[in-house]
Amino acid sequence: MRDIRKISIGPDYKNGAMHYIVGQKVLGDTQTIHAIKREDPTGEIKVYIINGKGEVTVWKEFNPTVPVSIEHNVNF
């Protein structure tokens, strides 16, 4: 499985989609996006955040019917 680096949620990528990137600060810079994963077999996408204490929790979940664009890490 390849790592997801970025997801964009919404039908219009350039105008109005929400973008979530691993490493991005969120919630008033108190949390950082730790990981983005697609769950099998449901196809749900989950965004995990981590706080300063190292605690990881699910922050957002998107069902497979929502328009989404996925970027994977590319390591050569």
mmCIF file of the N, C-alpha and C atoms, coordinates in Angstrom:
data_MODEL
# 
_entry.id   MODEL 
# 
loop_
_atom_site.group_PDB 
_atom_site.id 
_atom_site.type_symbol 
_atom_site.label_atom_id 
_atom_site.label_alt_id 
_atom_site.label_comp_id 
_atom_site.label_asym_id 
_atom_site.label_entity_id 
_atom_site.label_seq_id 
_atom_site.pdbx_PDB_ins_code 
_atom_site.Cartn_x 
_atom_site.Cartn_y 
_atom_site.Cartn_z 
_atom_site.occupancy 
_atom_site.B_iso_or_equiv 
_atom_site.pdbx_formal_charge 
_atom_site.auth_seq_id 
_atom_site.auth_comp_id 
_atom_site.auth_asym_id 
_atom_site.auth_atom_id 
_atom_site.pdbx_PDB_model_num 
ATOM 1   N N  . MET A 1 1  ? 0.843   -1.175 0.000  1.00 0.00 ? 1  MET A N  1 
ATOM 2   C CA . MET A 1 1  ? 0.000   0.000  0.000  1.00 0.00 ? 1  MET A CA 1 
ATOM 3   C C  . MET A 1 1  ? 0.890   1.241  0.000  1.00 0.00 ? 1  MET A C  1 
ATOM 4   N N  . ARG A 1 2  ? 0.546   2.226  -0.807 1.00 0.00 ? 2  ARG A N  1 
ATOM 5   C CA . ARG A 1 2  ? 1.299   3.468  -0.856 1.00 0.00 ? 2  ARG A CA 1 
ATOM 6   C C  . ARG A 1 2  ? 0.745   4.459  0.153  1.00 0.00 ? 2  ARG A C  1 
ATOM 7   N N  . ASP A 1 3  ? 1.632   5.292  0.659  1.00 0.00 ? 3  ASP A N  1 
ATOM 8   C CA . ASP A 1 3  ? 1.227   6.318  1.611  1.00 0.00 ? 3  ASP A CA 1 
ATOM 9   C C  . ASP A 1 3  ? 0.476   7.430  0.888  1.00 0.00 ? 3  ASP A C  1 
ATOM 10  N N  . ILE A 1 4  ? -0.604  7.908  1.506  1.00 0.00 ? 4  ILE A N  1 
ATOM 11  C CA . ILE A 1 4  ? -1.330  9.054  0.975  1.00 0.00 ? 4  ILE A CA 1 
ATOM 12  C C  . ILE A 1 4  ? -0.697  10.309 1.559  1.00 0.00 ? 4  ILE A C  1 
ATOM 13  N N  . ARG A 1 5  ? -0.325  11.243 0.689  1.00 0.00 ? 5  ARG A N  1 
ATOM 14  C CA . ARG A 1 5  ? 0.311   12.486 1.109  1.00 0.00 ? 5  ARG A CA 1 
ATOM 15  C C  . ARG A 1 5  ? -0.697  13.612 1.249  1.00 0.00 ? 5  ARG A C  1 
ATOM 16  N N  . LYS A 1 6  ? -1.687  13.624 0.345  1.00 0.00 ? 6  LYS A N  1 
ATOM 17  C CA . LYS A 1 6  ? -2.647  14.729 0.318  1.00 0.00 ? 6  LYS A CA 1 
ATOM 18  C C  . LYS A 1 6  ? -3.977  14.228 -0.233 1.00 0.00 ? 6  LYS A C  1 
ATOM 19  N N  . ILE A 1 7  ? -5.079  14.746 0.344  1.00 0.00 ? 7  ILE A N  1 
ATOM 20  C CA . ILE A 1 7  ? -6.391  14.511 -0.242 1.00 0.00 ? 7  ILE A CA 1 
ATOM 21  C C  . ILE A 1 7  ? -7.075  15.861 -0.430 1.00 0.00 ? 7  ILE A C  1 
ATOM 22  N N  . SER A 1 8  ? -7.883  15.933 -1.446 1.00 0.00 ? 8  SER A N  1 
ATOM 23  C CA . SER A 1 8  ? -8.712  17.111 -1.713 1.00 0.00 ? 8  SER A CA 1 
ATOM 24  C C  . SER A 1 8  ? -10.143 16.622 -1.782 1.00 0.00 ? 8  SER A C  1 
ATOM 25  N N  . ILE A 1 9  ? -11.004 17.186 -0.948 1.00 0.00 ? 9  ILE A N  1 
ATOM 26  C CA . ILE A 1 9  ? -12.383 16.745 -0.831 1.00 0.00 ? 9  ILE A CA 1 
ATOM 27  C C  . ILE A 1 9  ? -13.295 17.797 -1.453 1.00 0.00 ? 9  ILE A C  1 
ATOM 28  N N  . GLY A 1 10 ? -14.112 17.369 -2.394 1.00 0.00 ? 10 GLY A N  1 
ATOM 29  C CA . GLY A 1 10 ? -15.071 18.269 -3.026 1.00 0.00 ? 10 GLY A CA 1 
ATOM 30  C C  . GLY A 1 10 ? -15.046 18.122 -4.536 1.00 0.00 ? 10 GLY A C  1 
ATOM 31  N N  . PRO A 1 11 ? -16.123 18.534 -5.184 1.00 0.00 ? 11 PRO A N  1 
ATOM 32  C CA . PRO A 1 11 ? -16.251 18.331 -6.629 1.00 0.00 ? 11 PRO A CA 1 
ATOM 33  C C  . PRO A 1 11 ? -15.407 19.282 -7.473 1.00 0.00 ? 11 PRO A C  1 
ATOM 34  N N  . ASP A 1 12 ? -14.982 20.423 -6.925 1.00 0.00 ? 12 ASP A N  1 
ATOM 35  C CA . ASP A 1 12 ? -14.230 21.402 -7.693 1.00 0.00 ? 12 ASP A CA 1 
ATOM 36  C C  . ASP A 1 12 ? -12.856 21.582 -7.058 1.00 0.00 ? 12 ASP A C  1 
ATOM 37  N N  . TYR A 1 13 ? -11.849 20.911 -7.607 1.00 0.00 ? 13 TYR A N  1 
ATOM 38  C CA . TYR A 1 13 ? -10.509 20.859 -7.021 1.00 0.00 ? 13 TYR A CA 1 
ATOM 39  C C  . TYR A 1 13 ? -9.922  22.252 -6.776 1.00 0.00 ? 13 TYR A C  1 
ATOM 40  N N  . LYS A 1 14 ? -10.055 23.145 -7.743 1.00 0.00 ? 14 LYS A N  1 
ATOM 41  C CA . LYS A 1 14 ? -9.425  24.463 -7.645 1.00 0.00 ? 14 LYS A CA 1 
ATOM 42  C C  . LYS A 1 14 ? -10.237 25.468 -6.840 1.00 0.00 ? 14 LYS A C  1 
ATOM 43  N N  . ASN A 1 15 ? -11.540 25.357 -6.880 1.00 0.00 ? 15 ASN A N  1 
ATOM 44  C CA . ASN A 1 15 ? -12.405 26.363 -6.245 1.00 0.00 ? 15 ASN A CA 1 
ATOM 45  C C  . ASN A 1 15 ? -13.351 25.720 -5.252 1.00 0.00 ? 15 ASN A C  1 
ATOM 46  N N  . GLY A 1 16 ? -12.935 25.636 -4.013 1.00 0.00 ? 16 GLY A N  1 
ATOM 47  C CA . GLY A 1 16 ? -13.861 25.176 -2.986 1.00 0.00 ? 16 GLY A CA 1 
ATOM 48  C C  . GLY A 1 16 ? -13.561 23.835 -2.375 1.00 0.00 ? 16 GLY A C  1 
ATOM 49  N N  . ALA A 1 17 ? -12.646 23.050 -2.951 1.00 0.00 ? 17 ALA A N  1 
ATOM 50  C CA . ALA A 1 17 ? -12.305 21.767 -2.325 1.00 0.00 ? 17 ALA A CA 1 
ATOM 51  C C  . ALA A 1 17 ? -11.489 22.024 -1.063 1.00 0.00 ? 17 ALA A C  1 
ATOM 52  N N  . MET A 1 18 ? -11.646 21.159 -0.091 1.00 0.00 ? 18 MET A N  1 
ATOM 53  C CA . MET A 1 18 ? -10.839 21.220 1.138  1.00 0.00 ? 18 MET A CA 1 
ATOM 54  C C  . MET A 1 18 ? -9.621  20.327 0.931  1.00 0.00 ? 18 MET A C  1 
ATOM 55  N N  . HIS A 1 19 ? -8.450  20.843 1.262  1.00 0.00 ? 19 HIS A N  1 
ATOM 56  C CA . HIS A 1 19 ? -7.205  20.119 1.056  1.00 0.00 ? 19 HIS A CA 1 
ATOM 57  C C  . HIS A 1 19 ? -6.590  19.765 2.407  1.00 0.00 ? 19 HIS A C  1 
ATOM 58  N N  . TYR A 1 20 ? -6.172  18.520 2.551  1.00 0.00 ? 20 TYR A N  1 
ATOM 59  C CA . TYR A 1 20 ? -5.547  18.043 3.780  1.00 0.00 ? 20 TYR A CA 1 
ATOM 60  C C  . TYR A 1 20 ? -4.223  17.378 3.415  1.00 0.00 ? 20 TYR A C  1 
ATOM 61  N N  . ILE A 1 21 ? -3.121  17.836 4.040  1.00 0.00 ? 21 ILE A N  1 
ATOM 62  C CA . ILE A 1 21 ? -1.784  17.369 3.711  1.00 0.00 ? 21 ILE A CA 1 
ATOM 63  C C  . ILE A 1 21 ? -1.112  16.852 4.984  1.00 0.00 ? 21 ILE A C  1 
ATOM 64  N N  . VAL A 1 22 ? -0.470  15.691 4.892  1.00 0.00 ? 22 VAL A N  1 
ATOM 65  C CA . VAL A 1 22 ? 0.269   15.159 6.033  1.00 0.00 ? 22 VAL A CA 1 
ATOM 66  C C  . VAL A 1 22 ? 1.336   16.179 6.429  1.00 0.00 ? 22 VAL A C  1 
ATOM 67  N N  . GLY A 1 23 ? 1.392   16.495 7.725  1.00 0.00 ? 23 GLY A N  1 
ATOM 68  C CA . GLY A 1 23 ? 2.327   17.482 8.241  1.00 0.00 ? 23 GLY A CA 1 
ATOM 69  C C  . GLY A 1 23 ? 1.715   18.862 8.421  1.00 0.00 ? 23 GLY A C  1 
ATOM 70  N N  . GLN A 1 24 ? 0.496   19.056 7.900  1.00 0.00 ? 24 GLN A N  1 
ATOM 71  C CA . GLN A 1 24 ? -0.195  20.347 7.999  1.00 0.00 ? 24 GLN A CA 1 
ATOM 72  C C  . GLN A 1 24 ? -0.669  20.588 9.427  1.00 0.00 ? 24 GLN A C  1 
ATOM 73  N N  . LYS A 1 25 ? -0.473  21.798 9.920  1.00 0.00 ? 25 LYS A N  1 
ATOM 74  C CA . LYS A 1 25 ? -0.969  22.191 11.238 1.00 0.00 ? 25 LYS A CA 1 
ATOM 75  C C  . LYS A 1 25 ? -2.464  22.496 11.122 1.00 0.00 ? 25 LYS A C  1 
ATOM 76  N N  . VAL A 1 26 ? -3.244  22.043 12.113 1.00 0.00 ? 26 VAL A N  1 
ATOM 77  C CA . VAL A 1 26 ? -4.693  22.252 12.118 1.00 0.00 ? 26 VAL A CA 1 
ATOM 78  C C  . VAL A 1 26 ? -5.156  22.602 13.532 1.00 0.00 ? 26 VAL A C  1 
ATOM 79  N N  . LEU A 1 27 ? -6.413  22.969 13.644 1.00 0.00 ? 27 LEU A N  1 
ATOM 80  C CA . LEU A 1 27 ? -7.035  23.272 14.930 1.00 0.00 ? 27 LEU A CA 1 
ATOM 81  C C  . LEU A 1 27 ? -6.235  24.317 15.710 1.00 0.00 ? 27 LEU A C  1 
ATOM 82  N N  . GLY A 1 28 ? -5.999  25.448 15.056 1.00 0.00 ? 28 GLY A N  1 
ATOM 83  C CA . GLY A 1 28 ? -5.276  26.536 15.711 1.00 0.00 ? 28 GLY A CA 1 
ATOM 84  C C  . GLY A 1 28 ? -3.821  26.190 15.994 1.00 0.00 ? 28 GLY A C  1 
ATOM 85  N N  . ASP A 1 29 ? -3.216  25.418 15.118 1.00 0.00 ? 29 ASP A N  1 
ATOM 86  C CA . ASP A 1 29 ? -1.816  24.983 15.248 1.00 0.00 ? 29 ASP A CA 1 
ATOM 87  C C  . ASP A 1 29 ? -1.553  24.131 16.493 1.00 0.00 ? 29 ASP A C  1 
ATOM 88  N N  . THR A 1 30 ? -2.588  23.514 17.058 1.00 0.00 ? 30 THR A N  1 
ATOM 89  C CA . THR A 1 30 ? -2.412  22.662 18.235 1.00 0.00 ? 30 THR A CA 1 
ATOM 90  C C  . THR A 1 30 ? -2.221  21.201 17.867 1.00 0.00 ? 30 THR A C  1 
ATOM 91  N N  . GLN A 1 31 ? -2.559  20.850 16.625 1.00 0.00 ? 31 GLN A N  1 
ATOM 92  C CA . GLN A 1 31 ? -2.481  19.464 16.161 1.00 0.00 ? 31 GLN A CA 1 
ATOM 93  C C  . GLN A 1 31 ? -1.816  19.463 14.783 1.00 0.00 ? 31 GLN A C  1 
ATOM 94  N N  . THR A 1 32 ? -1.313  18.293 14.379 1.00 0.00 ? 32 THR A N  1 
ATOM 95  C CA . THR A 1 32 ? -0.700  18.123 13.069 1.00 0.00 ? 32 THR A CA 1 
ATOM 96  C C  . THR A 1 32 ? -1.324  16.900 12.401 1.00 0.00 ? 32 THR A C  1 
ATOM 97  N N  . ILE A 1 33 ? -1.597  16.999 11.099 1.00 0.00 ? 33 ILE A N  1 
ATOM 98  C CA . ILE A 1 33 ? -2.097  15.817 10.382 1.00 0.00 ? 33 ILE A CA 1 
ATOM 99  C C  . ILE A 1 33 ? -0.971  14.792 10.354 1.00 0.00 ? 33 ILE A C  1 
ATOM 100 N N  . HIS A 1 34 ? -1.240  13.639 10.940 1.00 0.00 ? 34 HIS A N  1 
ATOM 101 C CA . HIS A 1 34 ? -0.245  12.581 11.120 1.00 0.00 ? 34 HIS A CA 1 
ATOM 102 C C  . HIS A 1 34 ? -0.268  11.574 9.974  1.00 0.00 ? 34 HIS A C  1 
ATOM 103 N N  . ALA A 1 35 ? -1.462  11.194 9.535  1.00 0.00 ? 35 ALA A N  1 
ATOM 104 C CA . ALA A 1 35 ? -1.597  10.177 8.493  1.00 0.00 ? 35 ALA A CA 1 
ATOM 105 C C  . ALA A 1 35 ? -2.956  10.313 7.829  1.00 0.00 ? 35 ALA A C  1 
ATOM 106 N N  . ILE A 1 36 ? -3.031  9.875  6.575  1.00 0.00 ? 36 ILE A N  1 
ATOM 107 C CA . ILE A 1 36 ? -4.290  9.785  5.834  1.00 0.00 ? 36 ILE A CA 1 
ATOM 108 C C  . ILE A 1 36 ? -4.355  8.374  5.277  1.00 0.00 ? 36 ILE A C  1 
ATOM 109 N N  . LYS A 1 37 ? -5.421  7.659  5.590  1.00 0.00 ? 37 LYS A N  1 
ATOM 110 C CA . LYS A 1 37 ? -5.523  6.254  5.184  1.00 0.00 ? 37 LYS A CA 1 
ATOM 111 C C  . LYS A 1 37 ? -6.885  5.948  4.585  1.00 0.00 ? 37 LYS A C  1 
ATOM 112 N N  . ARG A 1 38 ? -6.880  5.049  3.604  1.00 0.00 ? 38 ARG A N  1 
ATOM 113 C CA . ARG A 1 38 ? -8.129  4.515  3.049  1.00 0.00 ? 38 ARG A CA 1 
ATOM 114 C C  . ARG A 1 38 ? -8.356  3.152  3.691  1.00 0.00 ? 38 ARG A C  1 
ATOM 115 N N  . GLU A 1 39 ? -9.520  3.005  4.303  1.00 0.00 ? 39 GLU A N  1 
ATOM 116 C CA . GLU A 1 39 ? -9.852  1.773  5.023  1.00 0.00 ? 39 GLU A CA 1 
ATOM 117 C C  . GLU A 1 39 ? -10.401 0.720  4.056  1.00 0.00 ? 39 GLU A C  1 
ATOM 118 N N  . ASP A 1 40 ? -9.942  -0.511 4.226  1.00 0.00 ? 40 ASP A N  1 
ATOM 119 C CA . ASP A 1 40 ? -10.475 -1.633 3.460  1.00 0.00 ? 40 ASP A CA 1 
ATOM 120 C C  . ASP A 1 40 ? -11.453 -2.380 4.346  1.00 0.00 ? 40 ASP A C  1 
ATOM 121 N N  . PRO A 1 41 ? -12.511 -2.915 3.901  1.00 0.00 ? 41 PRO A N  1 
ATOM 122 C CA . PRO A 1 41 ? -13.037 -2.909 2.537  1.00 0.00 ? 41 PRO A CA 1 
ATOM 123 C C  . PRO A 1 41 ? -14.031 -1.775 2.287  1.00 0.00 ? 41 PRO A C  1 
ATOM 124 N N  . THR A 1 42 ? -14.253 -0.893 3.260  1.00 0.00 ? 42 THR A N  1 
ATOM 125 C CA . THR A 1 42 ? -15.303 0.123  3.139  1.00 0.00 ? 42 THR A CA 1 
ATOM 126 C C  . THR A 1 42 ? -14.951 1.242  2.169  1.00 0.00 ? 42 THR A C  1 
ATOM 127 N N  . GLY A 1 43 ? -13.653 1.527  1.990  1.00 0.00 ? 43 GLY A N  1 
ATOM 128 C CA . GLY A 1 43 ? -13.237 2.622  1.119  1.00 0.00 ? 43 GLY A CA 1 
ATOM 129 C C  . GLY A 1 43 ? -13.267 3.980  1.799  1.00 0.00 ? 43 GLY A C  1 
ATOM 130 N N  . GLU A 1 44 ? -13.641 4.017  3.081  1.00 0.00 ? 44 GLU A N  1 
ATOM 131 C CA . GLU A 1 44 ? -13.639 5.276  3.821  1.00 0.00 ? 44 GLU A CA 1 
ATOM 132 C C  . GLU A 1 44 ? -12.220 5.826  3.906  1.00 0.00 ? 44 GLU A C  1 
ATOM 133 N N  . ILE A 1 45 ? -12.114 7.143  3.889  1.00 0.00 ? 45 ILE A N  1 
ATOM 134 C CA . ILE A 1 45 ? -10.831 7.794  4.083  1.00 0.00 ? 45 ILE A CA 1 
ATOM 135 C C  . ILE A 1 45 ? -10.846 8.444  5.455  1.00 0.00 ? 45 ILE A C  1 
ATOM 136 N N  . LYS A 1 46 ? -9.791  8.190  6.235  1.00 0.00 ? 46 LYS A N  1 
ATOM 137 C CA . LYS A 1 46 ? -9.693  8.740  7.577  1.00 0.00 ? 46 LYS A CA 1 
ATOM 138 C C  . LYS A 1 46 ? -8.444  9.608  7.681  1.00 0.00 ? 46 LYS A C  1 
ATOM 139 N N  . VAL A 1 47 ? -8.618  10.760 8.339  1.00 0.00 ? 47 VAL A N  1 
ATOM 140 C CA . VAL A 1 47 ? -7.511  11.682 8.581  1.00 0.00 ? 47 VAL A CA 1 
ATOM 141 C C  . VAL A 1 47 ? -7.184  11.601 10.072 1.00 0.00 ? 47 VAL A C  1 
ATOM 142 N N  . TYR A 1 48 ? -5.936  11.272 10.382 1.00 0.00 ? 48 TYR A N  1 
ATOM 143 C CA . TYR A 1 48 ? -5.472  11.139 11.751 1.00 0.00 ? 48 TYR A CA 1 
ATOM 144 C C  . TYR A 1 48 ? -4.624  12.345 12.128 1.00 0.00 ? 48 TYR A C  1 
ATOM 145 N N  . ILE A 1 49 ? -4.809  12.850 13.365 1.00 0.00 ? 49 ILE A N  1 
ATOM 146 C CA . ILE A 1 49 ? -4.005  13.962 13.853 1.00 0.00 ? 49 ILE A CA 1 
ATOM 147 C C  . ILE A 1 49 ? -3.216  13.520 15.074 1.00 0.00 ? 49 ILE A C  1 
ATOM 148 N N  . ILE A 1 50 ? -2.131  14.246 15.346 1.00 0.00 ? 50 ILE A N  1 
ATOM 149 C CA . ILE A 1 50 ? -1.290  13.966 16.499 1.00 0.00 ? 50 ILE A CA 1 
ATOM 150 C C  . ILE A 1 50 ? -1.078  15.264 17.268 1.00 0.00 ? 50 ILE A C  1 
ATOM 151 N N  . ASN A 1 51 ? -1.087  15.161 18.592 1.00 0.00 ? 51 ASN A N  1 
ATOM 152 C CA . ASN A 1 51 ? -0.866  16.358 19.408 1.00 0.00 ? 51 ASN A CA 1 
ATOM 153 C C  . ASN A 1 51 ? 0.575   16.371 19.927 1.00 0.00 ? 51 ASN A C  1 
ATOM 154 N N  . GLY A 1 52 ? 0.908   17.386 20.701 1.00 0.00 ? 52 GLY A N  1 
ATOM 155 C CA . GLY A 1 52 ? 2.255   17.544 21.223 1.00 0.00 ? 52 GLY A CA 1 
ATOM 156 C C  . GLY A 1 52 ? 2.702   16.445 22.162 1.00 0.00 ? 52 GLY A C  1 
ATOM 157 N N  . LYS A 1 53 ? 1.756   15.684 22.702 1.00 0.00 ? 53 LYS A N  1 
ATOM 158 C CA . LYS A 1 53 ? 2.080   14.571 23.605 1.00 0.00 ? 53 LYS A CA 1 
ATOM 159 C C  . LYS A 1 53 ? 2.282   13.259 22.849 1.00 0.00 ? 53 LYS A C  1 
ATOM 160 N N  . GLY A 1 54 ? 2.094   13.295 21.526 1.00 0.00 ? 54 GLY A N  1 
ATOM 161 C CA . GLY A 1 54 ? 2.247   12.081 20.723 1.00 0.00 ? 54 GLY A CA 1 
ATOM 162 C C  . GLY A 1 54 ? 0.996   11.240 20.628 1.00 0.00 ? 54 GLY A C  1 
ATOM 163 N N  . GLU A 1 55 ? -0.138  11.766 21.078 1.00 0.00 ? 55 GLU A N  1 
ATOM 164 C CA . GLU A 1 55 ? -1.399  11.024 21.011 1.00 0.00 ? 55 GLU A CA 1 
ATOM 165 C C  . GLU A 1 55 ? -2.024  11.188 19.631 1.00 0.00 ? 55 GLU A C  1 
ATOM 166 N N  . VAL A 1 56 ? -2.339  10.068 18.997 1.00 0.00 ? 56 VAL A N  1 
ATOM 167 C CA . VAL A 1 56 ? -2.932  10.057 17.657 1.00 0.00 ? 56 VAL A CA 1 
ATOM 168 C C  . VAL A 1 56 ? -4.409  9.721  17.765 1.00 0.00 ? 56 VAL A C  1 
ATOM 169 N N  . THR A 1 57 ? -5.238  10.452 17.026 1.00 0.00 ? 57 THR A N  1 
ATOM 170 C CA . THR A 1 57 ? -6.678  10.194 17.018 1.00 0.00 ? 57 THR A CA 1 
ATOM 171 C C  . THR A 1 57 ? -7.243  10.468 15.623 1.00 0.00 ? 57 THR A C  1 
ATOM 172 N N  . VAL A 1 58 ? -8.371  9.837  15.325 1.00 0.00 ? 58 VAL A N  1 
ATOM 173 C CA . VAL A 1 58 ? -9.063  10.112 14.063 1.00 0.00 ? 58 VAL A CA 1 
ATOM 174 C C  . VAL A 1 58 ? -9.711  11.485 14.176 1.00 0.00 ? 58 VAL A C  1 
ATOM 175 N N  . TRP A 1 59 ? -9.463  12.335 13.195 1.00 0.00 ? 59 TRP A N  1 
ATOM 176 C CA . TRP A 1 59 ? -10.018 13.688 13.182 1.00 0.00 ? 59 TRP A CA 1 
ATOM 177 C C  . TRP A 1 59 ? -11.197 13.784 12.227 1.00 0.00 ? 59 TRP A C  1 
ATOM 178 N N  . LYS A 1 60 ? -11.049 13.263 11.022 1.00 0.00 ? 60 LYS A N  1 
ATOM 179 C CA . LYS A 1 60 ? -12.115 13.341 10.020 1.00 0.00 ? 60 LYS A CA 1 
ATOM 180 C C  . LYS A 1 60 ? -12.262 12.009 9.313  1.00 0.00 ? 60 LYS A C  1 
ATOM 181 N N  . GLU A 1 61 ? -13.494 11.731 8.898  1.00 0.00 ? 61 GLU A N  1 
ATOM 182 C CA . GLU A 1 61 ? -13.789 10.540 8.108  1.00 0.00 ? 61 GLU A CA 1 
ATOM 183 C C  . GLU A 1 61 ? -14.628 10.955 6.911  1.00 0.00 ? 61 GLU A C  1 
ATOM 184 N N  . PHE A 1 62 ? -14.309 10.406 5.749  1.00 0.00 ? 62 PHE A N  1 
ATOM 185 C CA . PHE A 1 62 ? -15.057 10.700 4.528  1.00 0.00 ? 62 PHE A CA 1 
ATOM 186 C C  . PHE A 1 62 ? -15.524 9.388  3.925  1.00 0.00 ? 62 PHE A C  1 
ATOM 187 N N  . ASN A 1 63 ? -16.827 9.321  3.600  1.00 0.00 ? 63 ASN A N  1 
ATOM 188 C CA . ASN A 1 63 ? -17.337 8.089  3.007  1.00 0.00 ? 63 ASN A CA 1 
ATOM 189 C C  . ASN A 1 63 ? -16.945 8.043  1.533  1.00 0.00 ? 63 ASN A C  1 
ATOM 190 N N  . PRO A 1 64 ? -16.998 6.854  0.925  1.00 0.00 ? 64 PRO A N  1 
ATOM 191 C CA . PRO A 1 64 ? -16.503 6.692  -0.448 1.00 0.00 ? 64 PRO A CA 1 
ATOM 192 C C  . PRO A 1 64 ? -17.355 7.380  -1.521 1.00 0.00 ? 64 PRO A C  1 
ATOM 193 N N  . THR A 1 65 ? -18.505 7.944  -1.161 1.00 0.00 ? 65 THR A N  1 
ATOM 194 C CA . THR A 1 65 ? -19.327 8.614  -2.167 1.00 0.00 ? 65 THR A CA 1 
ATOM 195 C C  . THR A 1 65 ? -18.961 10.082 -2.353 1.00 0.00 ? 65 THR A C  1 
ATOM 196 N N  . VAL A 1 66 ? -18.109 10.618 -1.473 1.00 0.00 ? 66 VAL A N  1 
ATOM 197 C CA . VAL A 1 66 ? -17.688 12.014 -1.560 1.00 0.00 ? 66 VAL A CA 1 
ATOM 198 C C  . VAL A 1 66 ? -16.606 12.130 -2.642 1.00 0.00 ? 66 VAL A C  1 
ATOM 199 N N  . PRO A 1 67 ? -16.691 13.150 -3.517 1.00 0.00 ? 67 PRO A N  1 
ATOM 200 C CA . PRO A 1 67 ? -15.632 13.333 -4.521 1.00 0.00 ? 67 PRO A CA 1 
ATOM 201 C C  . PRO A 1 67 ? -14.295 13.620 -3.836 1.00 0.00 ? 67 PRO A C  1 
ATOM 202 N N  . VAL A 1 68 ? -13.263 12.873 -4.211 1.00 0.00 ? 68 VAL A N  1 
ATOM 203 C CA . VAL A 1 68 ? -11.958 13.022 -3.571 1.00 0.00 ? 68 VAL A CA 1 
ATOM 204 C C  . VAL A 1 68 ? -10.848 12.847 -4.605 1.00 0.00 ? 68 VAL A C  1 
ATOM 205 N N  . SER A 1 69 ? -9.819  13.649 -4.470 1.00 0.00 ? 69 SER A N  1 
ATOM 206 C CA . SER A 1 69 ? -8.596  13.503 -5.258 1.00 0.00 ? 69 SER A CA 1 
ATOM 207 C C  . SER A 1 69 ? -7.494  13.117 -4.280 1.00 0.00 ? 69 SER A C  1 
ATOM 208 N N  . ILE A 1 70 ? -6.716  12.094 -4.629 1.00 0.00 ? 70 ILE A N  1 
ATOM 209 C CA . ILE A 1 70 ? -5.681  11.577 -3.729 1.00 0.00 ? 70 ILE A CA 1 
ATOM 210 C C  . ILE A 1 70 ? -4.312  11.738 -4.369 1.00 0.00 ? 70 ILE A C  1 
ATOM 211 N N  . GLU A 1 71 ? -3.362  12.239 -3.590 1.00 0.00 ? 71 GLU A N  1 
ATOM 212 C CA . GLU A 1 71 ? -1.968  12.278 -4.006 1.00 0.00 ? 71 GLU A CA 1 
ATOM 213 C C  . GLU A 1 71 ? -1.195  11.335 -3.101 1.00 0.00 ? 71 GLU A C  1 
ATOM 214 N N  . HIS A 1 72 ? -0.364  10.487 -3.696 1.00 0.00 ? 72 HIS A N  1 
ATOM 215 C CA . HIS A 1 72 ? 0.454   9.542  -2.938 1.00 0.00 ? 72 HIS A CA 1 
ATOM 216 C C  . HIS A 1 72 ? 1.874   10.077 -2.831 1.00 0.00 ? 72 HIS A C  1 
ATOM 217 N N  . ASN A 1 73 ? 2.597   9.626  -1.808 1.00 0.00 ? 73 ASN A N  1 
ATOM 218 C CA . ASN A 1 73 ? 4.029   9.921  -1.738 1.00 0.00 ? 73 ASN A CA 1 
ATOM 219 C C  . ASN A 1 73 ? 4.710   9.213  -2.881 1.00 0.00 ? 73 ASN A C  1 
ATOM 220 N N  . VAL A 1 74 ? 5.665   9.875  -3.499 1.00 0.00 ? 74 VAL A N  1 
ATOM 221 C CA . VAL A 1 74 ? 6.452   9.272  -4.564 1.00 0.00 ? 74 VAL A CA 1 
ATOM 222 C C  . VAL A 1 74 ? 7.895   9.289  -4.101 1.00 0.00 ? 74 VAL A C  1 
ATOM 223 N N  . ASN A 1 75 ? 8.416   8.116  -3.837 1.00 0.00 ? 75 ASN A N  1 
ATOM 224 C CA . ASN A 1 75 ? 9.803   7.990  -3.366 1.00 0.00 ? 75 ASN A CA 1 
ATOM 225 C C  . ASN A 1 75 ? 10.612  7.230  -4.411 1.00 0.00 ? 75 ASN A C  1 
ATOM 226 N N  . PHE A 1 76 ? 11.587  7.893  -4.973 1.00 0.00 ? 76 PHE A N  1 
ATOM 227 C CA . PHE A 1 76 ? 12.423  7.248  -5.991 1.00 0.00 ? 76 PHE A CA 1 
ATOM 228 C C  . PHE A 1 76 ? 13.738  6.820  -5.401 1.00 0.00 ? 76 PHE A C  1 
# 
